[in-house]
Amino acid sequence: MENNESLKSRRSINFFEPNIEISQDKILELIEIANLAPSSFNLQPWKVVVVKDSERKKVLRQCAFNQPKVEEASFVLIIVADPLAIEENIDRVFDSWEKLGYMQHEMRQTYRSMVYQLQGEPDSLKRKFFAIKNASLFAMNLMVAAKGLGLETHPMDGFDEACVKKEFNIPEEKIIPMLIAVGYLKKDIQLLPRAFRRDLSEFVKFERF
Amino acid sequence: MENNESLKSRRSINFFEPNIEISQDKILELIEIANLAPSSFNLQPWKVVVVKDSERKKVLRQCAFNQPKVEEASFVLIIVADPLAIEENIDRVFDSWEKLGYMQHEMRQTYRSMVYQLQGEPDSLKRKFFAIKNASLFAMNLMVAAKGLGLETHPMDGFDEACVKKEFNIPEEKIIPMLIAVGYLKKDIQLLPRAFRRDLSEFVKFERF
């Protein structure tokens, strides 16, 4: 694909060709590319549950207001934003930074304080924002990567989060910003034209250009 | 660029070649591609302030803990997440859906109720989550698009949000999930190897694979 063709041709697909299996290798390739997304202090506050078994897709569909695409897609990813990723990852991020020359050892405590100042304590609202925004960077990277691999996607936030957490054993403190259905466009479906986008003049402001 | 080359080669750049001007046309092209990002019910809760004038970059740098890259980058985007985008955009999104065949007119009230049920009332926490996650999808799309246009980026959340809002006249109820510095890599800078990423086995769970 040419420069930015993945971005220009990506659409949110409502109708997936059912019963098409996508190999675990391809799913892992997709997630591996998506995982190159940037994150605040490289803390990577995202986790992924891959729902691909047909019985489990039925369960997820019930948590998602019975939307057929959950079952028709080849698999659905539960994108999990993890407010506790700082505690989980900060030491090894800093180890990596020291080893690769990003940070001097003496700066470690300074950086740690910056992380907590900017991203807040575990229970804070700031910390939730941190988790959601970075998990969403990962999610968008994944949707673009999917297009590059010939796959179609649909990001969904029409679901009952408590139901998804309960059925898929996701701890209470995590946040689920979206599900992403992944697969192939259903045969003989013509996509409708792309819906309304705001004109740039409406939401882009040049400061003293 | 080949399939997903933009994603694989994208890095967060700390050192930009200073004094390189990027044309308004190219900036608009970048934002136009990024603006194809998906959003919840297509509500597009993002706005962008382009900071490119050197005096204004100095002001922004002061709000961003004096980080040199704010001034050295060709321009910096203030990514604004707008919790009130629902009220601003819902009617014309639905008009577009009706016109293009996405939605029957009779379903309009049902969809409106769904939006408010899922995304909450204007002051709610749900509404803030809605704005941040979708603005972050836009932000990631923009960073990938930049790479496709030969530009480098650095997403930043090291800044004083109140300062940015005050200096750039951004209303109190908006949220600024990140700034994105955009430009070209400084001459003679060798990028360090990509820092630590978690192994997929650690954060990807296959449900009954």
Contacts between the chains, C-beta under 8 A, distances in Angstrom:
chain1	res1	chain2	res2	distance
A	1	B	2	7.3
A	1	B	3	5.2
A	2	B	1	7.3
A	3	B	1	5.2
A	3	B	6	7.4
A	3	B	148	4.2
A	3	B	149	7.2
A	4	B	6	7.3
A	4	B	33	5.6
A	4	B	144	7.7
A	4	B	145	5.6
A	4	B	148	3.7
A	4	B	149	7.2
A	6	B	3	7.5
A	6	B	4	7.3
A	6	B	6	7.8
A	6	B	144	7.9
A	7	B	33	5.4
A	7	B	34	7.8
A	7	B	36	6.0
A	7	B	141	6.0
A	7	B	144	6.3
A	7	B	145	5.6
A	7	B	148	7.2
A	8	B	33	6.6
A	8	B	36	6.5
A	10	B	36	7.0
A	10	B	38	7.8
A	12	B	38	4.9
A	24	B	206	7.1
A	24	B	209	6.5
A	28	B	200	5.9
A	28	B	204	7.3
A	31	B	200	5.8
A	31	B	204	5.7
A	32	B	200	6.1
A	33	B	4	5.6
A	33	B	7	5.4
A	33	B	8	6.6
A	34	B	7	7.8
A	35	B	197	5.7
A	35	B	198	7.5
A	35	B	200	6.9
A	36	B	7	6.0
A	36	B	8	6.5
A	36	B	10	7.0
A	36	B	194	7.7
A	36	B	197	7.1
A	37	B	140	6.5
A	38	B	10	7.8
A	38	B	12	4.8
A	38	B	143	7.2
A	38	B	155	5.4
A	40	B	157	5.1
A	42	B	195	5.4
A	42	B	196	6.7
A	44	B	197	7.0
A	44	B	198	5.9
A	44	B	203	7.8
A	46	B	203	7.0
A	47	B	203	4.4
A	47	B	204	7.5
A	47	B	205	7.4
A	48	B	203	6.4
A	48	B	204	4.9
A	48	B	205	7.2
A	49	B	204	8.0
A	49	B	205	5.0
A	49	B	207	6.0
A	50	B	204	6.4
A	50	B	205	6.9
A	50	B	206	4.8
A	50	B	207	6.4
A	50	B	209	7.2
A	51	B	207	4.9
A	52	B	206	6.9
A	52	B	207	6.9
A	52	B	209	6.5
A	53	B	207	6.0
A	53	B	208	4.4
A	53	B	209	7.0
A	55	B	208	7.4
A	56	B	207	4.6
A	56	B	208	5.7
A	89	B	198	7.3
A	92	B	196	6.1
A	93	B	195	7.1
A	93	B	196	5.8
A	95	B	196	7.6
A	96	B	195	4.9
A	96	B	196	3.4
A	97	B	195	6.1
A	97	B	196	8.0
A	100	B	192	5.2
A	100	B	193	5.5
A	100	B	195	6.0
A	101	B	192	5.5
A	102	B	192	6.0
A	102	B	195	6.3
A	114	B	158	7.1
A	118	B	157	6.2
A	118	B	158	6.1
A	119	B	157	8.0
A	125	B	125	7.6
A	128	B	129	7.6
A	129	B	128	7.5
A	129	B	132	5.7
A	129	B	175	7.5
A	129	B	177	7.0
A	130	B	157	7.7
A	132	B	129	5.8
A	132	B	132	5.3
A	132	B	133	5.3
A	132	B	136	7.4
A	133	B	132	5.3
A	133	B	133	7.2
A	133	B	135	7.9
A	133	B	136	4.4
A	133	B	157	7.7
A	133	B	177	4.5
A	133	B	178	6.9
A	134	B	136	7.6
A	135	B	133	7.9
A	136	B	132	7.4
A	136	B	133	4.4
A	136	B	134	7.6
A	136	B	136	3.5
A	136	B	137	5.5
A	136	B	140	7.2
A	137	B	136	5.5
A	137	B	139	6.7
A	137	B	140	4.4
A	137	B	155	7.4
A	138	B	140	8.0
A	139	B	137	6.7
A	139	B	140	7.9
A	140	B	37	6.5
A	140	B	136	7.2
A	140	B	137	4.4
A	140	B	139	7.9
A	140	B	140	3.6
A	140	B	141	5.6
A	140	B	144	7.9
A	141	B	7	6.1
A	141	B	140	5.5
A	141	B	144	7.1
A	143	B	38	7.2
A	144	B	4	7.7
A	144	B	6	7.9
A	144	B	7	6.3
A	144	B	140	7.8
A	144	B	141	7.1
A	144	B	144	5.4
A	145	B	4	5.6
A	145	B	7	5.6
A	148	B	3	4.3
A	148	B	4	3.7
A	148	B	7	7.1
A	149	B	3	7.2
A	149	B	4	7.2
A	155	B	38	5.4
A	155	B	137	7.4
A	157	B	40	5.1
A	157	B	118	6.2
A	157	B	119	8.0
A	157	B	130	7.7
A	157	B	133	7.7
A	158	B	114	7.1
A	158	B	118	6.1
A	168	B	207	6.8
A	175	B	129	7.5
A	177	B	129	7.1
A	177	B	133	4.5
A	178	B	133	6.9
A	192	B	100	5.2
A	192	B	101	5.5
A	192	B	102	6.0
A	193	B	100	5.5
A	194	B	36	7.7
A	195	B	42	5.4
A	195	B	93	7.1
A	195	B	96	4.9
A	195	B	97	6.1
A	195	B	100	5.9
A	195	B	102	6.3
A	196	B	42	6.7
A	196	B	92	6.1
A	196	B	93	5.8
A	196	B	95	7.6
A	196	B	96	3.4
A	196	B	97	8.0
A	197	B	35	5.7
A	197	B	36	7.2
A	197	B	44	7.0
A	198	B	35	7.5
A	198	B	44	5.9
A	198	B	89	7.3
A	200	B	28	5.8
A	200	B	31	5.8
A	200	B	32	6.1
A	200	B	35	6.9
A	203	B	44	7.8
A	203	B	46	7.0
A	203	B	47	4.4
A	203	B	48	6.4
A	204	B	28	7.3
A	204	B	31	5.7
A	204	B	47	7.5
A	204	B	48	4.9
A	204	B	49	8.0
A	204	B	50	6.4
A	205	B	47	7.5
A	205	B	48	7.2
A	205	B	49	5.0
A	205	B	50	6.9
A	206	B	24	7.1
A	206	B	50	4.8
A	206	B	52	6.9
A	207	B	49	6.1
A	207	B	50	6.4
A	207	B	51	4.9
A	207	B	52	7.0
A	207	B	53	6.0
A	207	B	56	4.6
A	207	B	168	6.8
A	208	B	53	4.4
A	208	B	55	7.4
A	208	B	56	5.7
A	209	B	24	6.4
A	209	B	50	7.3
A	209	B	52	6.5
A	209	B	53	7.0
